[in-house]
Amino acid sequence: MTFKKYILAAAVISLPMMAQAQNVSGPYLGLGLGGNFLNGTDVTGTVAGSSIGQGNSADFKWGYAGILSLGWGFGNGLRAEIEGNYRQNDVSSVTRQNASVAGATGTVTNYGVMANMLYDINLGGALGGITPYVGLGAGYVWTQTSDVGSTRVGETAYEGDHGDYAGQAIVGLSLPIDAVPGLALTAEYRFMMTAGNEINKSREAGTSTSTAKLEADNQNHSILVGLRYAFNAAPTPVAAAAPVVAARTYLVFFDWNKADLTDRAKQIIGEAASARGTGVTRIEVNGYTDRSGADQYNQGLSVRRANAVAAELLRRGVPRNEIVTRGFGEANPLVPTADDVREPQNRRVEIILK
């Protein structure tokens, strides 16, 4: 399969998975370490102007890989990052003209820079906080082929340094570490391949060097575990959006930048309407936002949220003259945060029965 076909297949597989996103906002730093498997490769071409013939190949042992990435989360599930990567694999066997060669030796090293686009898939807590993610990347990778051949006297070994365009597909999981806001444990699989891999030298009998023009494949499978740290993450909110009863107060929560009522929000409003009972002459409906976005915009959003809750109370039979709606924007947060932090518990309407 060609390089372009691999990348197209990865895109087709990953796109249907892009459902709901888990918000990751602002800058983050990632580190991954693990194992790398380099696919076996045929070696074709010429040495000193002569064809090396058919049936020449090399297979490789499991090696190791490391990834360091710097990225940015856009708050809607999408993330963009730049990564530096390193992979190394030793030769396990060499075949010359369809015959195994004794004393196989050599190492292939890959290192490069990639730009990735990733998407976090929000499962609504179905996996206990684990968030799957998928991604695609493209960049440039340098491949160093060192002494791929045999230790046997008189055998030819291949060497070379070559850079080429590369692409990769990424599938992973992240699990937040509640004790450290913004820190998550990650586990992922990455398939990386380069558009080509040229080997430009051969070493004969351990001393003399000849010009070579050889082609080899370069397809890597990496399994990595690591850590990702988001720098401006807020403390982990209470998971359940259940009504909080304090002095006959009910809380309704909203998604970021939304004034729509969820089914759970309508249930809480129904409970408040049912608890109205005898003696209640006033119901305050106060809207709030978190601290992300402009102050003027958030003031209007808080009013729209309060109006949405008041409309649902009216639908459930509460008289209009008992309802007072107000919007407070970013004021009076339940969870104090820095500016521009998207804190879910601050995106709310308080229903106060008096």
VENLINMO-V139256 format. One record per residue. N is the residue number from 1. SS is DSSP state (~ for helix, > for strand, _ for the rest). PSI is psi in whole degrees, 0 to 359 (none if undefined). OMEGA is omega in degrees with one decimal (NA if undefined). Layout:
n=N ss=SS psi=PSI omega=OMEGA
n=N ss=SS psi=PSI omega=OMEGA
This chain:
n=1 ss=_ psi=135 omega=-177.2
n=2 ss=_ psi=168 omega=179.7
n=3 ss=~ psi=313 omega=-178.4
n=4 ss=~ psi=324 omega=179.8
n=5 ss=~ psi=323 omega=177.5
n=6 ss=~ psi=313 omega=-176.7
n=7 ss=~ psi=320 omega=177.4
n=8 ss=~ psi=318 omega=179.1
n=9 ss=~ psi=320 omega=178.7
n=10 ss=~ psi=321 omega=179.5
n=11 ss=~ psi=318 omega=-179.7
n=12 ss=~ psi=322 omega=179.7
n=13 ss=~ psi=319 omega=-172.0
n=14 ss=~ psi=330 omega=-175.3
n=15 ss=~ psi=317 omega=179.3
n=16 ss=_ psi=340 omega=-178.2
n=17 ss=_ psi=350 omega=-173.8
n=18 ss=_ psi=86 omega=-176.8
n=19 ss=_ psi=243 omega=179.6
n=20 ss=_ psi=148 omega=-174.0
n=21 ss=_ psi=148 omega=170.4
n=22 ss=_ psi=128 omega=-174.2
n=23 ss=_ psi=127 omega=167.8
n=24 ss=_ psi=116 omega=-172.2
n=25 ss=> psi=139 omega=173.2
n=26 ss=> psi=191 omega=-173.4
n=27 ss=> psi=150 omega=174.4
n=28 ss=> psi=161 omega=179.4
n=29 ss=> psi=134 omega=-178.6
n=30 ss=> psi=149 omega=177.6
n=31 ss=> psi=133 omega=177.3
n=32 ss=> psi=138 omega=178.4
n=33 ss=> psi=147 omega=178.6
n=34 ss=> psi=205 omega=-176.1
n=35 ss=> psi=155 omega=179.4
n=36 ss=> psi=133 omega=175.0
n=37 ss=> psi=123 omega=178.3
n=38 ss=> psi=121 omega=179.9
n=39 ss=_ psi=146 omega=172.2
n=40 ss=_ psi=153 omega=-174.4
n=41 ss=> psi=143 omega=166.5
n=42 ss=> psi=148 omega=177.4
n=43 ss=> psi=118 omega=-177.6
n=44 ss=> psi=154 omega=177.5
n=45 ss=> psi=208 omega=-176.0
n=46 ss=> psi=151 omega=173.3
n=47 ss=> psi=122 omega=-178.2
n=48 ss=_ psi=38 omega=177.3
n=49 ss=_ psi=355 omega=-178.7
n=50 ss=> psi=139 omega=179.3
n=51 ss=> psi=141 omega=178.8
n=52 ss=_ psi=358 omega=176.6
n=53 ss=_ psi=181 omega=-177.3
n=54 ss=_ psi=166 omega=174.3
n=55 ss=_ psi=25 omega=177.1
n=56 ss=_ psi=126 omega=-176.5
n=57 ss=> psi=169 omega=176.6
n=58 ss=> psi=141 omega=173.2
n=59 ss=> psi=160 omega=-169.4
n=60 ss=> psi=154 omega=175.0
n=61 ss=_ psi=164 omega=169.0
n=62 ss=_ psi=135 omega=176.9
n=63 ss=> psi=210 omega=-178.3
n=64 ss=> psi=162 omega=-177.3
n=65 ss=> psi=152 omega=176.4
n=66 ss=> psi=141 omega=-179.0
n=67 ss=> psi=133 omega=171.8
n=68 ss=> psi=125 omega=-174.5
n=69 ss=> psi=148 omega=173.8
n=70 ss=> psi=123 omega=-173.3
n=71 ss=> psi=180 omega=179.7
n=72 ss=> psi=128 omega=174.8
n=73 ss=> psi=135 omega=-174.9
n=74 ss=> psi=2 omega=176.6
n=75 ss=_ psi=1 omega=180.0
n=76 ss=_ psi=20 omega=-179.1
n=77 ss=_ psi=334 omega=179.6
n=78 ss=> psi=142 omega=173.6
n=79 ss=> psi=145 omega=174.3
n=80 ss=> psi=140 omega=-178.0
n=81 ss=> psi=156 omega=170.5
n=82 ss=> psi=132 omega=-179.4
n=83 ss=> psi=149 omega=164.5
n=84 ss=> psi=138 omega=-175.1
n=85 ss=> psi=157 omega=180.0
n=86 ss=> psi=132 omega=178.3
n=87 ss=> psi=144 omega=178.6
n=88 ss=> psi=136 omega=179.7
n=89 ss=> psi=136 omega=175.0
n=90 ss=> psi=153 omega=178.5
n=91 ss=> psi=139 omega=175.2
n=92 ss=> psi=326 omega=178.4
n=93 ss=> psi=153 omega=178.6
n=94 ss=> psi=137 omega=177.5
n=95 ss=> psi=130 omega=176.0
n=96 ss=> psi=121 omega=179.8
n=97 ss=_ psi=48 omega=175.4
n=98 ss=_ psi=14 omega=177.9
n=99 ss=> psi=135 omega=178.8
n=100 ss=> psi=143 omega=-179.4
n=101 ss=> psi=134 omega=178.7
n=102 ss=_ psi=150 omega=174.8
n=103 ss=_ psi=39 omega=-178.8
n=104 ss=> psi=140 omega=-177.7
n=105 ss=> psi=167 omega=175.1
n=106 ss=> psi=164 omega=-178.4
n=107 ss=> psi=141 omega=171.9
n=108 ss=> psi=127 omega=-178.5
n=109 ss=> psi=133 omega=175.6
n=110 ss=> psi=136 omega=172.9
n=111 ss=> psi=141 omega=-175.9
n=112 ss=> psi=188 omega=-178.9
n=113 ss=> psi=133 omega=-178.6
n=114 ss=> psi=150 omega=170.3
n=115 ss=> psi=127 omega=-174.3
n=116 ss=> psi=147 omega=166.8
n=117 ss=> psi=128 omega=-176.7
n=118 ss=> psi=160 omega=-179.2
n=119 ss=> psi=122 omega=176.6
n=120 ss=> psi=136 omega=-175.5
n=121 ss=> psi=113 omega=-177.6
n=122 ss=_ psi=116 omega=178.8
n=123 ss=_ psi=10 omega=176.6
n=124 ss=_ psi=32 omega=179.7
n=125 ss=_ psi=10 omega=-176.9
n=126 ss=_ psi=334 omega=-179.6
n=127 ss=_ psi=26 omega=177.1
n=128 ss=_ psi=35 omega=178.8
n=129 ss=_ psi=350 omega=178.4
n=130 ss=> psi=133 omega=179.1
n=131 ss=> psi=116 omega=174.1
n=132 ss=> psi=155 omega=173.4
n=133 ss=> psi=155 omega=178.7
n=134 ss=> psi=159 omega=180.0
n=135 ss=> psi=165 omega=174.3
n=136 ss=> psi=149 omega=-179.3
n=137 ss=> psi=158 omega=176.6
n=138 ss=> psi=150 omega=-179.8
n=139 ss=> psi=211 omega=-176.1
n=140 ss=> psi=133 omega=-176.1
n=141 ss=> psi=135 omega=174.7
n=142 ss=> psi=135 omega=-178.8
n=143 ss=> psi=125 omega=178.7
n=144 ss=> psi=116 omega=177.3
n=145 ss=> psi=121 omega=-174.1
n=146 ss=> psi=115 omega=171.1
n=147 ss=> psi=45 omega=177.3
n=148 ss=> psi=106 omega=-175.9
n=149 ss=> psi=237 omega=-175.2
n=150 ss=> psi=150 omega=174.6
n=151 ss=_ psi=355 omega=-177.5
n=152 ss=_ psi=138 omega=-178.2
n=153 ss=_ psi=134 omega=177.9
n=154 ss=_ psi=351 omega=179.9
n=155 ss=_ psi=154 omega=178.2
n=156 ss=> psi=137 omega=174.1
n=157 ss=> psi=147 omega=-176.7
n=158 ss=> psi=144 omega=-179.7
n=159 ss=> psi=160 omega=174.8
n=160 ss=> psi=156 omega=173.7
n=161 ss=> psi=127 omega=-175.1
n=162 ss=> psi=137 omega=175.4
n=163 ss=> psi=145 omega=179.6
n=164 ss=> psi=166 omega=177.3
n=165 ss=> psi=150 omega=-176.3
n=166 ss=> psi=157 omega=174.7
n=167 ss=> psi=159 omega=179.0
n=168 ss=> psi=156 omega=172.9
n=169 ss=> psi=143 omega=-172.5
n=170 ss=> psi=133 omega=171.6
n=171 ss=> psi=128 omega=-175.6
n=172 ss=> psi=176 omega=176.5
n=173 ss=> psi=144 omega=173.8
n=174 ss=> psi=145 omega=179.0
n=175 ss=> psi=116 omega=-179.0
n=176 ss=> psi=145 omega=175.2
n=177 ss=_ psi=104 omega=-170.3
n=178 ss=_ psi=330 omega=-176.9
n=179 ss=_ psi=337 omega=-179.4
n=180 ss=_ psi=97 omega=-179.3
n=181 ss=_ psi=132 omega=180.0
n=182 ss=_ psi=345 omega=-178.3
n=183 ss=> psi=134 omega=-179.9
n=184 ss=> psi=144 omega=172.8
n=185 ss=> psi=136 omega=-178.0
n=186 ss=> psi=151 omega=172.8
n=187 ss=> psi=131 omega=-174.8
n=188 ss=> psi=159 omega=173.0
n=189 ss=> psi=134 omega=177.1
n=190 ss=> psi=129 omega=171.0
n=191 ss=> psi=120 omega=-178.9
n=192 ss=> psi=138 omega=174.6
n=193 ss=> psi=153 omega=176.9
n=194 ss=> psi=159 omega=-179.2
n=195 ss=_ psi=339 omega=178.1
n=196 ss=_ psi=169 omega=176.5
n=197 ss=_ psi=104 omega=-179.4
n=198 ss=> psi=142 omega=175.7
n=199 ss=> psi=122 omega=-168.5
n=200 ss=> psi=2 omega=179.2
n=201 ss=> psi=153 omega=170.3
n=202 ss=> psi=144 omega=179.8
n=203 ss=> psi=123 omega=-174.9
n=204 ss=> psi=139 omega=176.0
n=205 ss=_ psi=23 omega=174.1
n=206 ss=_ psi=355 omega=-175.7
n=207 ss=_ psi=299 omega=-172.9
n=208 ss=> psi=150 omega=-178.6
n=209 ss=> psi=136 omega=178.6
n=210 ss=> psi=153 omega=174.1
n=211 ss=> psi=136 omega=178.4
n=212 ss=> psi=155 omega=172.8
n=213 ss=> psi=89 omega=-172.6
n=214 ss=> psi=151 omega=176.7
n=215 ss=> psi=137 omega=177.2
n=216 ss=> psi=156 omega=176.1
n=217 ss=_ psi=161 omega=178.3
n=218 ss=_ psi=88 omega=-176.0
n=219 ss=> psi=118 omega=-172.8
n=220 ss=> psi=141 omega=173.7
n=221 ss=> psi=116 omega=-177.2
n=222 ss=> psi=137 omega=173.9
n=223 ss=> psi=119 omega=-169.9
n=224 ss=> psi=146 omega=167.2
n=225 ss=> psi=148 omega=-176.5
n=226 ss=> psi=197 omega=-179.3
n=227 ss=> psi=147 omega=173.6
n=228 ss=> psi=133 omega=-178.6
n=229 ss=> psi=121 omega=174.9
n=230 ss=> psi=126 omega=-168.0
n=231 ss=_ psi=331 omega=-175.0
n=232 ss=_ psi=28 omega=-178.2
n=233 ss=_ psi=142 omega=176.2
n=234 ss=_ psi=162 omega=175.0
n=235 ss=_ psi=147 omega=-178.5
n=236 ss=_ psi=124 omega=-178.5
n=237 ss=_ psi=167 omega=172.8
n=238 ss=_ psi=131 omega=-171.6
n=239 ss=_ psi=316 omega=-172.9
n=240 ss=_ psi=135 omega=176.2
n=241 ss=_ psi=54 omega=-177.4
n=242 ss=_ psi=158 omega=179.2
n=243 ss=_ psi=137 omega=177.3
n=244 ss=_ psi=114 omega=-175.5
n=245 ss=_ psi=115 omega=175.0
n=246 ss=_ psi=116 omega=-175.8
n=247 ss=_ psi=46 omega=178.9
n=248 ss=_ psi=47 omega=177.6
n=249 ss=> psi=135 omega=178.0
n=250 ss=> psi=140 omega=-179.3
n=251 ss=> psi=134 omega=175.4
n=252 ss=> psi=126 omega=-176.6
n=253 ss=> psi=155 omega=-176.4
n=254 ss=_ psi=153 omega=171.0
n=255 ss=_ psi=162 omega=-178.2
n=256 ss=_ psi=130 omega=176.0
n=257 ss=_ psi=25 omega=-178.9
n=258 ss=_ psi=151 omega=171.9
n=259 ss=_ psi=15 omega=-179.8
n=260 ss=_ psi=146 omega=179.3
n=261 ss=_ psi=127 omega=174.0
n=262 ss=_ psi=170 omega=177.0
n=263 ss=~ psi=321 omega=178.8
n=264 ss=~ psi=321 omega=178.8
n=265 ss=~ psi=318 omega=178.6
n=266 ss=~ psi=325 omega=178.2
n=267 ss=~ psi=317 omega=179.9
n=268 ss=~ psi=318 omega=178.4
n=269 ss=~ psi=322 omega=176.4
n=270 ss=~ psi=320 omega=177.4
n=271 ss=~ psi=320 omega=178.7
n=272 ss=~ psi=319 omega=179.0
n=273 ss=~ psi=321 omega=-179.8
n=274 ss=~ psi=330 omega=-178.2
n=275 ss=_ psi=358 omega=-176.2
n=276 ss=_ psi=307 omega=170.7
n=277 ss=_ psi=195 omega=-178.9
n=278 ss=_ psi=141 omega=175.4
n=279 ss=_ psi=347 omega=178.2
n=280 ss=_ psi=120 omega=-179.3
n=281 ss=_ psi=352 omega=-176.2
n=282 ss=_ psi=133 omega=175.1
n=283 ss=> psi=113 omega=177.6
n=284 ss=> psi=131 omega=178.0
n=285 ss=> psi=102 omega=-172.8
n=286 ss=> psi=123 omega=-177.8
n=287 ss=> psi=145 omega=-179.5
n=288 ss=_ psi=164 omega=174.4
n=289 ss=_ psi=170 omega=170.2
n=290 ss=_ psi=189 omega=-172.5
n=291 ss=_ psi=11 omega=175.1
n=292 ss=_ psi=140 omega=180.0
n=293 ss=_ psi=174 omega=-178.0
n=294 ss=_ psi=150 omega=-177.8
n=295 ss=~ psi=315 omega=-176.8
n=296 ss=~ psi=318 omega=178.6
n=297 ss=~ psi=317 omega=-178.7
n=298 ss=~ psi=327 omega=176.7
n=299 ss=~ psi=314 omega=178.2
n=300 ss=~ psi=322 omega=179.3
n=301 ss=~ psi=321 omega=179.4
n=302 ss=~ psi=324 omega=177.3
n=303 ss=~ psi=318 omega=179.3
n=304 ss=~ psi=322 omega=177.8
n=305 ss=~ psi=316 omega=179.0
n=306 ss=~ psi=319 omega=179.4
n=307 ss=~ psi=323 omega=178.3
n=308 ss=~ psi=319 omega=179.1
n=309 ss=~ psi=319 omega=179.4
n=310 ss=~ psi=321 omega=179.0
n=311 ss=~ psi=323 omega=178.5
n=312 ss=~ psi=324 omega=175.6
n=313 ss=~ psi=318 omega=177.4
n=314 ss=~ psi=318 omega=-179.8
n=315 ss=~ psi=333 omega=-179.2
n=316 ss=_ psi=13 omega=170.6
n=317 ss=_ psi=6 omega=177.8
n=318 ss=_ psi=130 omega=179.9
n=319 ss=_ psi=143 omega=-176.8
n=320 ss=~ psi=327 omega=-177.0
n=321 ss=~ psi=351 omega=176.7
n=322 ss=~ psi=350 omega=-171.9
n=323 ss=> psi=129 omega=174.1
n=324 ss=> psi=120 omega=-178.4
n=325 ss=> psi=140 omega=177.4
n=326 ss=> psi=151 omega=174.6
n=327 ss=> psi=132 omega=-176.7
n=328 ss=_ psi=4 omega=179.1
n=329 ss=_ psi=230 omega=-176.6
n=330 ss=_ psi=357 omega=-174.7
n=331 ss=_ psi=158 omega=173.2
n=332 ss=_ psi=55 omega=180.0
n=333 ss=_ psi=146 omega=172.3
n=334 ss=_ psi=321 omega=179.9
n=335 ss=_ psi=108 omega=179.2
n=336 ss=_ psi=133 omega=179.7
n=337 ss=_ psi=168 omega=171.4
n=338 ss=_ psi=167 omega=178.6
n=339 ss=_ psi=146 omega=176.8
n=340 ss=_ psi=9 omega=177.0
n=341 ss=_ psi=131 omega=-179.5
n=342 ss=_ psi=88 omega=-177.5
n=343 ss=_ psi=114 omega=-175.3
n=344 ss=~ psi=324 omega=-175.9
n=345 ss=~ psi=345 omega=177.2
n=346 ss=~ psi=349 omega=178.0
n=347 ss=_ psi=88 omega=-166.3
n=348 ss=> psi=166 omega=165.8
n=349 ss=> psi=133 omega=176.7
n=350 ss=> psi=127 omega=175.0
n=351 ss=> psi=113 omega=-175.2
n=352 ss=> psi=118 omega=179.6
n=353 ss=> psi=125 omega=-179.2
n=354 ss=_ psi=none omega=NA
